[in-house]
Amino acid sequence: MSRPNTFARLGAVAAVAALVLSACGTTEDKTPSAGTSNGGPACGEKLAFMGALTGPAAGLGIAAVNGAELAVDQYNEKHADCKVEFVKSDSQSDPKQAPGVAKSLIDDDAVIGVVGPLFSGESEAADPLFNEAGMPLITASATKPTLSEQGWTVFHRILGNDETQGPQVAKVLTDIAKATKPYTISDDSAYGQFLTGATDSALGDALVGHDKIATGQTDFQATVTKVLDADADAVFFGGYYPEGELLIKQLRAGGWKGTFVVPDGVKDNEYIKVAGAAAEGTLVTCPCVPGDTIAAFADAYRAKFNEDPGTYGPEAYDAANVFLAGIESGINERSAMNDFVTNYDGEGVSKHVAFDEHGESAEIPIWAYKVEDGKYVALKQLA
């Protein structure tokens, strides 16, 4: 599917957003499957979110859960006599906690679907349990490519994976940052290692060095020294914002003047808040659309949460609306919901929503952003 690289695509999405907001993502020509009823919406169902609501990665989790909650609230306004309960499950995006959180959702017979898990590591720990239980899921943010290669029939991903993002990171380094001596740093997460590996492969011989840090690490002086010794003019950090915000501060304090490039895992306001002036000029790649440019969605989000949509907010909103469309059609059983999600084909606010045979998103927009004057500014659509 061709994807235009301009704001025109989002303009078209904005034009249909009012329809999505009122219809909650319902598509036409849907044939009800087993577990459905033509007598109206299913009642008494629960839709769950699973991800970090507290802990170091909570910023990204809150932005995503807000998007999903907005969709549920809009649905319940339309179906006041047959509401859906929204369950917020805090895993802190910790792979060690994920199985227990997943089991609690599986054991609740009223939970008919999960928006999440949020990150790749917790997905690797929880998704086998969801698959065994037949619990359909749509992740709005977990991007490790191998998640869709495990044969999990309940797995669906509503954004691009790291194999699609890695080559775009390389292009940002060479084409936007104009780097001639790019250096990469990965954390030890499943997400960071795979994304950085994909970027390294795309850079090839242009790469002047690579280092690895640990999640939770706070002292990066050894890495700073390696970057300076390599005379790197750009650094890509594959990881999350708690380490990214400290890394860039220490790089700048060490005298490094190059361009810092980060992925979606760093794209949170906490990065800018903690890194301060050191964050200025940071380039960001993200398989997420700029939510503040989607008028109807952004207005509704601001009205409810008194802030601009954050990273993964539009994607989580679309994921929730897929499930809500199924509930609205009368689906009250997990197997039928999984069939509905797998065959879903409709317009969302972040993209046209459909999934391939592996549960991957059929449309994969990837955007470049830049930190300017303490805000994330969308530069252009990369793919």
C-alpha positions in Angstrom: 0.0 0.0 0.0 1.4 3.4 -0.9 1.7 6.0 1.8 2.1 9.7 1.0 4.8 11.4 3.0 3.1 14.7 3.7 0.6 16.2 6.1 -2.0 15.6 3.5 -2.4 12.0 4.8 -3.2 13.3 8.2 -5.5 15.9 6.8 -7.5 13.1 5.2 -7.6 11.2 8.5 -8.8 14.3 10.2 -11.6 14.6 7.8 -12.9 11.2 8.7 -12.1 11.6 12.4 -15.6 12.9 13.2 -17.0 9.7 11.8 -14.6 7.6 13.8 -15.4 9.5 17.0 -19.1 9.0 16.6 -19.1 5.4 15.2 -16.2 4.1 17.4 -14.5 2.5 14.4 -17.4 0.4 13.3 -16.8 -0.9 9.7 -19.4 -1.8 7.1 -20.1 -5.2 5.6 -19.2 -7.0 8.8 -20.6 -10.5 9.0 -21.2 -11.5 12.7 -19.4 -14.6 13.8 -20.0 -17.0 16.6 -20.6 -15.3 19.9 -22.3 -12.3 18.3 -25.9 -11.1 18.3 -27.8 -9.0 15.8 -29.9 -7.7 18.8 -27.6 -4.8 19.6 -24.3 -4.2 21.5 -23.0 -6.8 24.0 -23.4 -5.6 27.6 -21.3 -6.2 30.6 -18.0 -6.6 28.7 -14.7 -5.3 29.9 -11.8 -3.9 27.8 -8.4 -3.9 29.4 -5.2 -1.9 29.0 -1.9 -3.5 30.1 1.3 -1.5 30.5 3.3 0.9 32.7 1.1 3.2 34.7 3.6 3.6 37.4 7.4 3.3 37.5 10.2 4.6 35.2 8.3 4.1 31.9 4.9 5.4 33.1 5.0 8.5 30.8 4.6 6.4 27.7 2.0 4.2 29.4 -0.1 7.1 30.5 -0.2 8.6 27.0 -1.4 5.2 25.6 -3.9 4.4 28.3 -5.4 7.9 27.9 -6.0 7.3 24.2 -7.8 4.0 25.0 -9.8 5.5 27.8 -11.0 8.3 25.5 -12.3 5.7 23.1 -14.2 3.9 25.8 -15.6 7.1 27.3 -16.9 8.1 23.9 -18.4 4.7 23.4 -20.1 4.7 26.7 -21.6 8.2 26.0 -23.3 6.6 23.0 -24.3 3.4 24.8 -25.3 4.8 28.2 -27.5 1.7 29.0 -24.9 -0.8 27.9 -21.5 0.4 28.9 -18.1 -1.2 28.6 -15.9 -1.2 31.7 -12.3 -0.1 31.2 -9.7 -2.0 33.2 -6.3 -0.4 33.7 -3.7 -3.0 34.5 -0.3 -1.7 35.7 2.5 -4.0 34.8 5.1 -1.3 35.1 6.1 -2.8 31.7 8.2 -5.2 33.7 8.6 -8.7 32.1 8.8 -10.2 35.6 5.4 -8.7 36.6 3.7 -9.3 33.2 2.7 -12.9 33.6 0.9 -12.2 36.8 -0.9 -9.2 35.3 -1.8 -11.3 32.2 -3.2 -14.1 34.4 -5.4 -11.7 36.3 -7.0 -10.4 33.1 -7.4 -14.0 31.7 -9.1 -15.1 34.9 -11.7 -12.3 34.5 -14.3 -13.8 32.2 -15.7 -10.4 31.4 -12.5 -9.1 29.8 -12.9 -9.6 26.1 -9.7 -8.0 24.8 -6.5 -6.2 25.8 -5.0 -3.0 24.4 -1.3 -3.9 25.0 1.0 -5.1 26.4 2.9 -1.8 26.1 6.5 -2.9 25.6 8.2 -5.8 23.8 9.8 -7.4 26.9 6.6 -7.7 28.8 4.9 -8.9 25.6 7.4 -11.8 25.3 6.4 -12.8 28.8 2.7 -12.3 28.7 1.6 -13.0 25.1 2.1 -16.8 25.3 -0.4 -16.8 28.2 -2.9 -14.7 26.3 -2.5 -16.9 23.3 -3.1 -20.1 25.3 -6.2 -18.5 26.8 -7.5 -17.2 23.5 -7.4 -13.6 24.7 -7.2 -11.2 21.7 -4.8 -8.3 22.0 -3.7 -5.3 20.0 -0.5 -3.7 21.1 -0.2 0.0 20.3 3.5 0.2 21.0 5.5 -3.1 21.3 7.7 -3.1 18.2 10.1 -6.1 18.4 9.6 -7.9 15.0 9.7 -11.4 16.4 6.6 -10.9 18.4 4.6 -11.6 15.2 6.6 -14.7 14.4 5.6 -16.9 17.3 2.4 -18.3 15.8 0.3 -16.5 18.4 -3.1 -16.3 16.8 -4.3 -13.6 19.2 -1.4 -11.2 18.4 -2.1 -7.9 16.6 0.2 -4.8 16.3 -1.3 -1.5 15.2 2.1 0.2 14.3 5.3 -0.6 12.5 7.9 -2.9 14.0 11.6 -2.3 14.5 12.6 -3.8 11.1 10.6 -1.1 9.4 11.9 1.7 11.7 15.6 0.7 11.7 16.3 1.7 8.1 14.5 5.0 8.7 16.7 5.7 11.7 19.7 5.2 9.5 18.2 7.7 7.0 17.7 10.3 9.7 21.3 9.9 10.7 22.7 10.3 7.2 20.1 12.5 5.5 18.7 14.8 8.2 21.6 14.8 10.7 24.1 14.7 7.8 26.3 12.3 9.9 29.5 11.0 8.4 30.6 9.3 11.6 27.5 7.8 13.2 27.7 5.9 16.5 25.0 3.7 18.1 24.2 2.8 21.7 21.7 0.2 22.8 20.2 -0.6 26.1 19.7 -4.2 27.2 15.9 -4.4 26.5 14.4 -6.6 23.8 13.2 -3.4 22.1 16.5 -1.5 22.2 18.8 -4.3 21.1 16.7 -5.3 18.1 16.1 -1.7 16.9 19.7 -0.8 17.3 20.7 -3.9 15.5 18.4 -3.1 12.6 19.9 0.4 12.5 23.5 -0.9 12.6 22.7 -3.2 9.6 21.3 -0.3 7.6 24.3 1.9 8.3 26.8 -0.8 7.4 30.4 0.4 7.1 29.4 4.0 7.9 29.1 3.1 11.6 32.1 4.2 13.6 31.3 2.5 16.8 28.7 0.8 19.1 28.2 0.6 22.8 25.7 -1.0 25.2 24.3 0.2 28.5 22.0 -1.3 31.0 18.4 -0.2 31.9 18.6 1.5 35.3 22.1 2.7 34.7 22.8 6.3 35.7 26.6 6.8 35.0 27.5 6.9 31.4 31.0 8.4 31.5 32.6 5.3 30.0 30.2 5.6 27.0 30.8 9.3 26.7 34.5 8.7 26.5 34.0 6.1 23.7 31.8 8.5 21.7 34.4 11.3 22.0 37.3 9.0 21.1 35.4 7.8 18.0 34.9 11.5 17.0 31.2 10.7 16.3 29.2 13.5 14.8 25.8 11.8 15.6 24.7 9.2 18.1 21.6 7.0 18.0 20.4 5.7 21.3 18.1 2.7 21.1 16.3 2.5 24.4 13.9 4.4 26.6 13.7 7.9 28.1 14.9 7.2 31.7 18.4 6.4 30.4 18.2 8.7 27.3 17.6 11.8 29.3 20.7 11.2 31.5 22.8 10.0 28.6 22.4 13.2 26.5 23.0 15.4 29.6 26.3 13.6 30.2 27.3 13.6 26.6 26.8 17.4 26.5 28.6 17.9 29.8 31.5 15.9 28.4 31.8 18.4 25.5 30.1 16.3 22.7 28.5 18.6 20.1 26.9 16.2 17.7 23.3 15.3 16.9 21.4 13.0 19.2 18.9 10.7 17.6 16.4 8.6 19.5 13.4 6.3 18.8 9.8 6.3 20.1 10.9 4.8 23.4 12.4 8.2 24.3 9.6 10.3 22.9 8.0 11.4 26.1 7.8 14.8 27.7 9.8 13.5 30.7 12.8 13.3 28.4 12.6 17.0 27.6 11.8 17.9 31.2 14.8 16.1 32.7 17.3 16.7 29.9 16.4 20.3 29.7 18.6 22.3 27.3 20.6 19.2 26.4 17.5 17.8 24.7 17.3 20.7 22.2 17.8 19.5 18.7 17.2 15.9 19.4 15.9 14.0 16.4 13.2 11.3 17.0 11.9 8.5 14.8 8.5 7.0 15.7 6.0 4.7 14.0 3.4 6.9 15.5 1.5 9.8 14.0 1.6 13.4 15.5 -1.7 13.3 17.5 -2.0 17.1 17.8 -2.5 17.4 14.0 -5.6 15.2 14.0 -8.1 17.9 14.9 -11.2 15.9 16.2 -9.1 13.5 18.2 -6.7 16.1 19.6 -9.6 18.4 20.7 -11.4 15.5 22.5 -8.1 14.4 24.1 -7.3 17.9 25.3 -10.8 18.4 26.7 -10.6 15.2 28.7 -7.0 15.3 29.9 -6.0 18.9 29.6 -2.9 18.2 27.6 -1.8 17.4 24.1 -2.0 13.8 22.9 1.2 11.9 23.8 3.2 9.1 22.0 1.0 6.1 21.2 -2.2 7.9 22.2 -3.7 7.8 18.7 -2.6 4.2 18.2 -4.1 3.1 21.5 -7.3 5.0 20.7 -7.6 3.1 17.4 -6.8 -0.2 19.0 -9.6 0.3 21.6 -12.0 1.3 18.9 -11.4 -1.9 17.0 -12.5 -3.9 20.1 -15.4 -1.5 20.8 -16.7 -2.0 17.2 -16.8 -5.7 17.9 -18.7 -5.2 21.2 -21.1 -2.8 19.4 -21.8 -5.5 16.9 -22.8 -7.8 19.7 -19.7 -9.9 20.3 -19.5 -11.2 23.8 -16.9 -14.0 23.5 -13.1 -13.9 23.1 -12.8 -16.3 20.1 -15.4 -14.3 18.1 -13.7 -11.1 19.1 -10.3 -12.4 17.9 -11.9 -13.3 14.5 -13.4 -9.8 14.4 -10.0 -8.1 15.1 -8.1 -10.3 12.7 -10.5 -9.5 9.9 -11.0 -5.8 10.8 -10.7 -3.3 8.0 -11.6 0.3 8.8 -10.4 3.9 9.1 -8.8 5.0 12.3 -7.3 8.3 13.3 -3.7 7.1 13.0 -4.0 5.1 9.8 -6.3 2.8 7.9 -6.5 -0.1 10.3 -6.1 -3.7 9.1 -3.8 -6.6 9.9 -1.9 -9.1 7.8 -1.8 -12.8 8.3 0.8 -12.3 11.1 -1.1 -9.7 12.9 1.1 -6.9 11.6 -0.4 -3.5 10.7 -1.1 -3.3 7.0 -0.2 0.4 6.9 3.0 1.6 8.6 3.6 5.4 8.8 6.9 6.4 10.4 7.5 10.0 11.3 10.5 12.1 12.2 10.3 14.7 15.0 12.7 17.2 16.4 12.9 18.8 19.9 12.5 22.6 19.4 11.9 25.1 22.1 11.1 22.3 24.6 8.5 20.6 22.4 8.4 17.7 19.9 7.8 19.2 16.5 6.8 16.9 13.6 9.3 17.2 10.7 8.0 14.9 8.1 6.7 11.4 7.4 9.6 9.1 6.5 7.6 6.1 5.3 
